[in-house]
Amino acid sequence: MSLPTSVAETEALLAAGGYVADTALATTVFLALSMQRPLFLEGEPGTGKTEIAKVLAQGLGRRLVRLQCYDGLDLAAAAYEWDHARQLMAIRLAEARGDAASTDIYARSFLQSRPLLSAIDPDQPPAVLLIDELDRADEPFEAFLLEVLADFQLTIPEFGTVHAAVPPVVVLTSNRTREVHDAIRRRCLYQWVDYPTALREREILARKAPNVSARLSAEIVAFVQRLRQEDIFKLPGVAETIDWAGALTHLDQTELAPGAVDETLGVLLKYQDDIAKIRGAEAAKLVDEAKAAVRNTLGA
């Protein structure tokens, strides 16, 4: 599929994949696609950053290549690695034939592709490259990315430079557990992805959990929106809102009730201290506030 030619087309492409984007986000995605620049998405966990790359891959008909970052990630795991066992075997076979000098152990057939090399491999179909949670990797690892982000190429000393035939769509995400270096930021178009407004979250829930009634959906969103204003360790993301809606539906709930909320807080919150703080009187208060907000919006 060809790239979108306008912000409206970009919004439609994301919406077709179930992603409800505001105009600012859709504009930045459109510019990243049309200008062939990496897209750097930063925000709290659970705000839908990773999902954008998945939806783009689906909507553009491209393969998704995902590099999940972690502490200690190195070039061998992220970009490429030589198959030393096969190289050694080739040397021994060549020695047995008496032509060891002519054996090229640094041929492409001995090169094992990892995500960065796979995404720019000219012999493979175009890709969406997701570099997920870059802030979890060590700072020195970022230097490995600069050539790929700037020129969509990768230089392998023993082999040469691999250029992408079609530049990949590159999406980097960060939960901001540490600051990503300016050298990375300069090569990207930047967008902060915040928690959605109540209206957007209801739209998301309508797409992702269509079996949930309009009233229950509205009450769930109103509750979660108020919960995100609480002083808790880990605020629930959109994924937790969707999971909670599904859980309440499986329990045949048609509206929020304090008892059902207390029993299902483990779907919404992921730390015991947070659950203990909200369960009981605080949950009942949030339920009352959510119901009052919905009454004002939807009527009795």
MINUTOR-206657 format. One record per residue: x, z, y of N, C-alpha, C in turn. Coordinates in steps of 0.02 Angstrom, whole numbers, plus 50000, padded with zeros to 5 digits. Atoms other than C-alpha are relative to their C-alpha. Layout:
MINUTOR-206657
XZYXZYXZY ...
//
This chain:
MINUTOR-206657
500425000049940500005000050000500445000050062 499615000349938500624995950175499915006450040 500034994049958500985009450302499434999550050 500545000149949499585014450423500274997450066 499795003149937499635005550590499745003950061 500264996149944498805019050696499915007349978 500134993050015498485037650708499355000749961 500654999750034496685034750654500084998049926 499885002050070497265025650497500375005349962 499634994650032498465039750461499545005849983 500494994750014497075052650476499564998149941 500435002350055496015042050359500385000149934 499594999850060497445040550234500065007149973 499954993150020497685059350232499335002749975 500664997750019495815062450223499804997449932 500165003050066495655050650074500335004049944 499674995850049496865062149984499775007250002 500274993249996495845077550030500355004550049 499644995949951496975083150172499684999250069 500325000149935496095087750334500535001750052 499464999049951497385085350473499714999850070 500205000649930497185088650658500374994150031 499735006049969497645075050781500755000550012 499294999149987499355082350824500414998649937 499655001150063499895082650642499964992849979 500085007150020499185065350605500444995550044 499585004049955500115058550758500735000449979 499304999350020501785065650701500134996549934 499935003550064501525059050524500024992450012 500005007149984501095041850594500664997750030 499375001949968502635041550704500585000249950 499474999650050503755047050560499984993949954 500075005850043503075032950453500204993650036 499885006249963503135019450586500724999550026 499315000049975504855024550654500525000949946 499564998850057505585027550480500475005850014 499624993849988506135045050527499765005449952 500224994450041506125060350414499525004550038 500504995649971504695072350444500175007249980 499824993050013505165090750460499415004450017 500594995849993503695102450432500205007349991 499834992950002503905120850470499365004050010 500594995849993502645134850454499985005449947 500074994550048502055149950357499844997149930 500195002250068501885148550167499254999349994 500715000850013500205141850113499614996250052 500355003749947499825131050265499924992649983 500125006950021499865114550168500564995150014 499445004549984501585107550209500184995549941 499815003850060502025102250032499464994949982 500565004350019500305094750006500024993450038 499975006249961500625081950144500424994849964 499585004850037502035073950044499644997349939 500375002150059500945073449888499464994950018 500535004549979499515065349982500284993350024 499695006249977500665052550064500224995849940 499795003850059501385047649895499414996849966 500615002750032499645045549823499704994450042 500335004949956498955036349975500404993650010 499585005849990500445024649993500184996649935 499855003050065500565021149807500745000449983 499294999150013502345027849798500125005749951 499824994550043503205038849671500235005950043 499794994049965503475056749727500635002749967 499374997150024505265062949710500085006750036 500004993349970505365081649737500665003649987 499414995750005506925091849772499795007050022 500184993149985506465110249760500635003850015 499384996749979507775119949856500015007349977 499914993150021508475136649800500715002250017 499344997249985509955148049831500514997649948 499495002650046511515139949755499924992749983 500095007150013510845122149752500624996150023 499405003749984512315110149747499894992549992 500055007350001512675091449751499834997549930 500135002350068512645089849561499265000549981 500714999150015510865096449552499564996150047 500425003149949510235088149711500084992450004 499865007149987511055070849716500184996149937 499775003850059512015064849563500505004149961 499504996950043513125069849419500254994749951 499725004550050514295060249306499875002849930 500124998050069513875060449120500685000549966 499324999150025515545067649065500054998949924 499985000950073515105067548880500024992649982 500005007250014514715048848881500644996750025 499375002749975516245045248987500575001249949 499494998350049517355054248861499924995849937 500125004150059516545045048717500214992850011 499815006949984516805028348805500764999249999 499275000250000518645032448830500274999849929 499764999750069518875036748647499864993649962 500165006450033517985021048588500464994550025 499555005149973519035010548706500715000849973 499344998850029520635018848642500034997649928 500025002350070520105015048464500034992449997 499985007349999519884996748513500664997550030 499375001949969521534996748606499934997150070 500095002749932520804992148777499775005550049 500194994349957520685009148863500094998550074 499855001449929521425002249024499434996250034 500535004149969519934990649051499335003650003 500634996450001518605004049030499855003250068 500214997249936517675008349189499535005849987 500424994150015517065026149165499595002150061 500404998549940516335026249341499504994450014 500535005049993515085012349310499335003450010 500664997249985513275014849359499675002949938 500324997650062512785017549177500195007249984 499794993150012513735034049177499765004950054 500224995949943512915040449336499305002649988 500654996850010511475052749316499685001450068 500344999149935510235052249460499645006650003 500394994349983509585068049536499544998050059 500515002249952508195068149669500254995850059 499785003849941509205062149821500204992949982 499805006850021509985047449728499404996149974 500595003450027508365043449637499564997150056 500455002149945507405042249802500254993850036 499735005849964508585029049874500264994649953 499765004850050508975019749712499664993250012 500315006549987508705001149753499694996949939 500285002750061508274997849571499355003449979 500634996650014506775009449576499494998650054 500535001149950505095007849665500085004750059 499964995749941504925014949842499735007049987 500164993150015504765033749851499795003850062 500074994749950504155048449952500465005649976 499534994750018505585061049950499795006550033 500194993449976505015079049966500585004849990 499474994950003506415091350008499665006550019 500464994549991505415107149985500365006750009 499734993449985505825124250059500764999850011 499295000849984507495118950133500315006650021 499734993649977507695136250208500235004549942 499784996050057507945143250031500704998149977 499345002250019509545133150007500535003050045 499454997549958511245138650071500114995250059 499875004249941511715132450245500484994349986 499555005650012513205122050182499674994149964 500335005550035512005111950073499714994950049 500315004549951511215104650230500464994250018 499535005449984512815094550261499934994249951 500095005350049512465084850100499434995350019 500605003849985510815078950172500084995150058 499975003749936511425071550336500044992449990 499935007350011511935054450268499354997049975 500645002450026510305052550172499474999750056 500514999749948509235057750321500134995050055 499845004549944510165046950448499974992749980 499915007150018510485030850350499684998149934 500315001350065509505032250187500504997049951 499475002150046511115030250090500385006149976 499614994550028512265040849984500674997249977 499335002250018514145038749967500265004149941 499724996850060514865042549795500734997849996 499295002049993516775042849807500254995549944 499745003950057517105035849631499634993449991 500445005750015515725022749639499894995550061 500165003849940515325017349817499395002850035 500584997749962513845018549934499374996749974 500655002450024512065017049870499524999950059 500475000849944510835010250000499304999149973 500705001050019508945011149988499784992950019 500275006549984508144994049977499395000750046 500574998249957506555001550052500105007450018 499884992949982506855017650152499455004549973 500524995450023505965032250071499665003550059 500324995449954504685042350166500275006949984 499684993650013505585058950185499615005650035 500354994149974504665075450207500415006249982 499654993750011505635091650229499545005750020 500414994349982504765108450229500445006350005 499654993649993505325125750282499495005550015 500424994149986504475142850277500325004650052 499644996649947505715148550410500245007049979 499674993850020506525162250307500705000450032 499395000349959508085156650401499944993750043 500015005849957508415144050539500384994149968 499675006050024508815126350484500444997250056 499505002049951510335118850571499754994450045 500205005149951510125108150727500164992949977 499825006750023510995093450642499454996949957 500575002450040509535092150521499414998550046 500575000749955508225094550657500054993750043 499915005949957508965080750766499834993549965 500125006250037508735067950629499264999349980 500695000050023506905072250602499505000250058 500564998449956505235072250689499715006649976 500184993050017504625090250696499265001350012 500684997749991502915097850672499925007049971 500184993350025502395116050658499314999549969 500645000250035500995117550530499735007249997 500284993349995499915132650569499425000849951 500624999050038498475140650475499444996250034 500535004049970496925130050501499505004250039 500554996749967495535134450621499435000949949 500574998950046493905140450543499654993549984 500345006350011493125123350566500384995749950 499595004050046494575114450480500015003049930 499984996850067494625127250340499344999049963 500645001550033492775124650306499994992849975 499965007050023493085105850298500434999449938 499565000150058494525108650177499645002749939 500354996950056493465119950069499444995449974 500535004750021492055107250068500284994449957 499685005450039493275094150000500285002749934 499654997550059494225105149879499565004149953 500454996050041492795116149817499284998050017 500665002449979491215105649838499415003649968 500554996550034490205116449718499825006650033 500144993749965490285131449835499474998650053 500545001049952488705133349940500275000450071 499785000149930488835130650127500055007050028 499994993249972488405148750166500585004149971 499454996350030489635156350042500674997350026 499395002949973490965144150101500145002550070 499914997749930490675149150282500205007450001 499834992950002490735167750238500715001149975 499314999650026492345165450138500504998550055 499545002049946493185156450282500015005250055 500034994949948492585169250409500375006349979 499654994150025493245183350300500764998950002 499285001550003494945174950274500294999550070 499755000649931495105170850458500115006950030 499924993249974494845189250502500565003749962 499484996850040495985194850360500704998150026 499345002249974497415184550436500185003550066 499854996249939497285195450591500225007249983 499804993450022497665211050487500765000549994 499294998850007499395218750478500175001149926 499834999750071499785214450297500634996049988 499355003050014501375208550213499964992449991 500055007150014500805191450151499294997650015 500665002749982499375182450237499794994749950 500225005150048498305171650123500024993150031 499995006949978498565153050137499374996349980 500585004150016497345138850115499894999749925 500065000350073497725137849929499645006249974 500344993850021497175156049911499265000050018 500705000749981495575152450006499624995949949 500325004450049495165138349885499935003649933 500024996450064495605148949732499465005550002 500484994649995494545163349796499294997449998 500675003050002493055152149825499814998249928 500145001650070493215145949646499875006249959 500104993850037493365163649580499315003050012 500664997249983491815169649671499444995849970 500505004550030490855154449609499955001349925 500004998550072491375158149428499645006649986 500344993650008490675175649454499274999650023 500705001349981489015167849510499815003550065 500144997149935489155174949685499724994650047 500295004749951488055166449815500145002150072 499804997549934488635177149961500515005549990 499504994750005490015189449999499675006849992 500224993150009489735207049937500635004349993 499404995850002490965221549957500275001249930 499784998850069491015224949770500384994149971 499685006150026491435206949724500664998750036 499385000949963492735206349861500545004649973 499524995250027493595222149797500274997749932 499815001950068493615215349620500434993749997 499655006450002494375198549668500564999550053 499475000349948495645203249803500664997649972 499385002550030497035199149680500064992549999 499985007249993496565180949696500244998150070 499875001549930496735181549884500665002950025 499404996549978498165193949908500475000849941 499515000250054499775194349808500455006149997 499604993950001500495211549846499535006149995 500434994250012499785228149786499895004150064 500074996249938500115236649954499464996950045 500515003549960499055223350041499315001249971 500654999050032497665225049913499745007150012 500204993049989497655244049929499785001350071 500174999049929497585242850118499314997050017 500625003549983496095230850119499415002449959 500554998150045495075236949970499605005950027 500444994449980493595248150005499694999150068 500345000049935493035252250181500224994150044 499765005549958494135239150264499704993449977 500315006150027493495225350149499264999750019 500714999949981491695230850182499904998350073 500045001649929492005230150369500114992650012 499875007249991492745212650356499424995849974 500585003650026491265207050250499445000150052 500534999549949490045213350383500164995450060 499815004249943491025204550520499944992649982 500055007050021491095188350420499274997849997 500715001750004489225188750386499694999350069 500265000449932488845192050569500224993550033 499755006249971489945177350621499624994049973 500355005650031489075165950497499274999750025 500685000049973487345171450556499974996950069 499975002949931487835167050733500114992649998 499845007250005488455150050674499454996149965 500485003750041487195145050540499295002450009 500664997249995485725156050583499845004449940 500194995450054484825168350469499944996349934 
//
